[in-house]
Amino acid sequence: MKISERLGSIPMSGIRKMFDLAGPNSINLGLGEPDLDPPREAVEGMNRAASEGLNKYGPTAGINELRNGVAEWFSRYAELTGDNIMITPSGSSALLEVSQAFIDPGDEVLVPSPGFVIYSPHTQLSGGRPLEYRLEEESFLPDVEDIKSLITKKTKMIIVNSPSNPTGGVLDEATRKAILDIAEDNNIMILSDEVYDAYVYEGKHHSFMDRLDRAVVINGFSKMMAVTGWRMGLICAGKDVMGDLIKMQYHICASPNMPAQYGILNALPVMEEYLENARKIFRARRDLISKRINEIEGMHIVPPKGSFYAFPSYDLDMRSEDLANTLAKSGLICTPGSSFGKYGEGHLRFSYAADEKKINAGMDILADTIGKLRRK
């Protein structure tokens, strides 16, 4: 049997490729998976729901109690109601649903580079054409002039990701406003991926949730609550398009995971305290990995302002994929910068969602390997 050309044209994720290389004794700093335990209330709520028989189909958009609770949680950014929220089976599927709902064949979509690995494939699977716009070095803010230069009559969507995976960059208000101005002047929609909004260490998160007339916002619970295996996300959108998004979700999954929804709902009241502690842990790890990287000759990083990824540059005359493979053979798993687009070359991505012991062990391997390569 022959698969479709659109799927055959898309390579496997570079993140997954590196994950598959991991040996049993490897230090894996390649996956963005928090090693923290989830809130106890989340697990208790999910288990209780399953024990009480809440294991059947539910509403396609998610249970109303959770939609309302999530709207209240994000009221820090905008005035929302449960009608603005749809619960989804992961943030990744939420991104796919939006692409499928809005992109027509031939539409052009501007994607950040370096940027998360599924933005371009989702565009292609929807029949669109992804065009990479550059993020500025070190700050990793979107290059507004580069975005302007890519706009054509076919431009349908600009994808924005803050805090960023893979860079840890955090959007500032001036850049947010500039992107909104571009979108309004050219009648373009914004797809804003904000799944790491809970993890900002410098400054604050600037959400697009207050501009649902122009933007659709993706968020989720996997990173926020350290429940990546539950696969639970959300879409925040204007009421004028929510009905169409619900229709799209029905044709993808019928309804999201019922017990997990009750687990998330049960944990919302304790999330402020939980995240305050989580941010302290990740901030300390960020400081550690940034310090260790900058101690290595030929490597450089400005401490990331958000998420839990470090995206340092290096000065070796070597492709990032080759360097990542060399490190993998030495027992350290990371992700080559080229996996995140053409402007990611010359970088590596490390996740500091792992504990300090693993970070230090990984940086020991990195320092040793880079040192040997420089001496050749």
N, C-alpha and C positions, 0 to 999 in steps of 0.2 A: 504493500500500500504506500502511496506517495502522500506526504504531508503537504499542506498548503505552502505556496511560495512565500506568503507573508510571514509565516512562522519559520520556515527554513532560512529566511534571510536574517533572522535575529540570532546572535550568538548567545551562548549560555552566560549567565552573570559571572563576572570576574570574582565576585565575593564567594559565590558557590564553588567556583573552580578551586580557589585557595582552600576553602573549607574541606574539600574532598582530598586535598593533599596532606591534611593534618594526620600525623602519626600519633600513636597512643601516648607518646611522651612529649609531644610538641607543646610549646607555649603558644596558645591560640589568642592572638590579639586581633583577629580578623573579623569577628562577628560582633555586631552591636546588640548584645544581649546582656542586660543587667544581671549581675550575680547576686543581687539582693533578694531576700525573701519578699513575697507579696504581702500586703497588709493582711493580718490574720482575719480581719472582718470579711475580706474578699473571698477567701477560701471557705470560711464558715457559711457565708451567704450562698455560695454556689453549691456547696454540699447539702445545705438544708433544702434548697430548691429542688435539687435532684432527688433527695430522699422523700420529698413531699409530692413527687410525681409531676413536677413541672418540666417534663422532658419532651413535650409535643411541639408541633408547629406553633409559632406565635405570630404577632403582627409583622408584616414585611418590613416596616420601618423601625421595629423594635418596640418593646413595651412602653406604654405612655409614662409610667413612673420614672423610668430611666431617661427617656427623652426630656422630660421636664427637669429632672435632677441635673442632667448634663447642661441644659440651657442655663440653669441657675449657677452652676459651677463656672461657666464661661461668661457670666454677666460682668465680670471684671473688665471685659473688653468691649462689650456692646449689650444693648437691650435685646434679649432673645426670648423666644418661647419654645416649647417642645416642638412646635410645628416647623421650626427652623432646623431641627436635628433629626438625622436618620442614623441608627446604629447599624454598623456594617460588619461583615466577617473579615476583619483586618483592615488596617490602613491601606495596604497594597491593593486589596479588592476595591476599596473606596476610590482610589486613584484610577483604577481600570474602569469602574462604573462611570465616573465623570468623563473620562476620555470617550467611552462608547456612547455616552449620552449626548455629547456636544460636538465631537469632531466628525466631519464628513470627509469622504475621499477627496484629496487635493488640498485640504486645509493645511496651513502651515502653523506649527506650534514652536514657540521659542522656549528652549529648555536651558537651565543653568549648566555651565561647564567650568570647573568640575561640579557634577550634580549626581543625585541618586540614580542608580543604574536602571530603574524601570521607566523613567519618564519617556525616553526616546522609544523603547520597545512598545509601550502602551500607545504612543502616537501612531507608530507604524501598524500595529494590530488594528487600529481604528481606521486605517486608510489614509492617515495624515502624513505630513512630512516634517520631521523634527529638524530645527535649526539651532545650533548651540550658540548661546551668548556667553561672553567671557565674564568671569568673576575676577575682580582686582586681586593682585597678589597681596598676601599678608592680611589685609582686612577681609578679603573674600566677599566684599559687597558687590552686587550686580553693577556692571559697567553700563551706565545708563546710555551713554553715547553709542555703545556697541548695540544695545537693544534697538535704539532708534534706527541704526543703519540697516537692520534686518527686517524692518517693517515693510510689508507689501500689501497689496489689496487682498492677498490670500491669507494674511495672518489672522488666525482665529483666537489664539490663546497664548498668554505668557504664563509659564510656570515659575513660581517663586518658592523657595524653601528656606525657612528661617525658624529656629536655628538650623544650620545646614548639616546635612550628611552628604559629603564626607568631611567638610572643612571646619565645622564648628563656628562658622561665621554667623553673626547676628545682624539682621537688618536694622538700620537706623531710620528715624522718622523722615529725614530728608529724602532718602532713597525710596522709602515706601511711597511718599507723596509723588515723587518723580515718576514712578512706575504707574501709579494711579492716573496721573496726568496723561501719560502716553496712552494708556488703555482708553481713557475717555475721549481723547482727541481722535483716536483711530477706531473707536467702537470695537474694542477687543476685550475679551473676558480674561480674568486672572484666576488661575488655579493655585491656591496658596497651601502648601504642605507645611503644617505647623505641629507635627507630631512630637517635636522635642521642646515645645514651649515651656514645659515645666522645668527645664534644665538650662537656665540662663544664669551666668556667674558674674558678668560685667554688664551694667546697663539694665535694660528691660526689654521684654518682648513687645514688638509692635505688630499687632494682629490686623488682618483684613476682615475680621468678623463684623466690624462696624460699617463695612461697605458691601453688603450682600447684593446691592443693586449692580455691582460690577464684578464681584468675586464669589467663588465657591471655595470653602475652606475645608481641608482635611485634618483630622486629628485622630487620636486613638488612645487606647488604654494599655497596650502591650508594653511600651517603654515606661509610661507613667506609673504603672502599678507592678512592673516586673512580672508580667504574665504573658510573655511572648507566645507561649504555647496555646493560649486561649484564642488567639487570632480575633481580636475585637477592636474595631475602629469606629469612626463616625464621620459623617458629612454634615457640615453646617452650610445652609444655603437659603436663599430667599424663598418665600412661600410660593412665588410665581413659577419656580422650576422644581420645587420639591416633589410634586406629584409625578413628574416625569422621571425623576431620579428613583422614586419608589418603584415605578413601573420597571425601570432597568434592573433594580435589585431583585425584583420578583423573578425575572427571567434568568438571573444568575444563581440565586440561592434560596428563593422563596421566603426565608426568614433567618435572622441571625440566631446564634446559640442561646437557648433559653436559660439554662442554669447559670451560665457565665454572666448574663445580663443581671441576674439577681445578685450575683457576687459583687459585681461592680457597683450596683446600686447600694448595697450594704456597706461598701467601703468609702463612698463619697464623703460622709461626715468626718472621716479621720484623715483625709488626703492632705490637708494643709500641713499637719504635723508630720505625716509620713514623708512628704516631699521636702520639707525643711531639713530633715535628717539626711535624706538621700542626696540633696544638693551639697551638704557639707562633705559627705563621703566622696562624691565625684569631683568637687572642687579640689580637694586634697590630692586626688589621683591626677587631676589635670596638672596641678603644680608640679607633681613628681615627674610625670612623663615629659613635660615641657623642659624641666631642668635637665633631665637625663639626656634628652635629644640634643639640646644646645651645648652639652659638654662634649659631643662627638664632633670631631673636626670634619668639616664639609657638610654638616647638616644644620638646618635652621628652622625654627618655628617661633611664631608669635603665639603666646598662650591663647587657645581658642576661648571665645566668650560664651559658647553654649554647646549643647548636645554632649556626647561623651566620645568624641573622635579627635585625634590629633592628625594633622595633615602636613607633615614637614616636607621641606624641599631638600634636595641633596645636590652636590656638585660633580658627582661621578658621570663620566661619559658612558652611560649605560641606560638602557630602557628600563622603565619601572617594572615591567613584567619580568624581565630577566633578573633584576635585583630581588624582587619578591620571591622568585623561584629559588634563587641562591640562598636567601634567608630561610626558606622552607626546608631546604636540604640540611641547614644547620639547626633546625628545630624551632624556628620562629615563624608563625603564620601571621601575615598581614595582607593587605590588599594593594595591588599596584594602582598608582594614580590614574593610569590610562584607562582603567575600568570605568572611570567616572567622566569620560569625555576627553576630547583632544587637548583641552587646557589643563587637564590633570596630570599630564606627563611631567616627569621630573619630581614627582612626589610619591609618598607612600601613605596609606591610611592605617593608623593603629587605633583600636578601640581601647579606651581605658574604663570600660565597664567591668574589667577584671580587677582582682585585688592587687594590693601593693607588691606582694611577693611575686606574682606572675609578671607584673609590670617591670619590676627590677630584673627578674630573670630574663625577660624578653629584651630589655635594653642592654643587658650584658652581652647577649648574642648579637644584637645590632651593632654595638660598639666594636666587638671583636671582628665581625664580618666586614664592616665598613673599613676598619683599620687595615685588614689584610688586602682588601681590594685597592685601597689607596697606595699600598706599598708595592703593588705589582707594576 
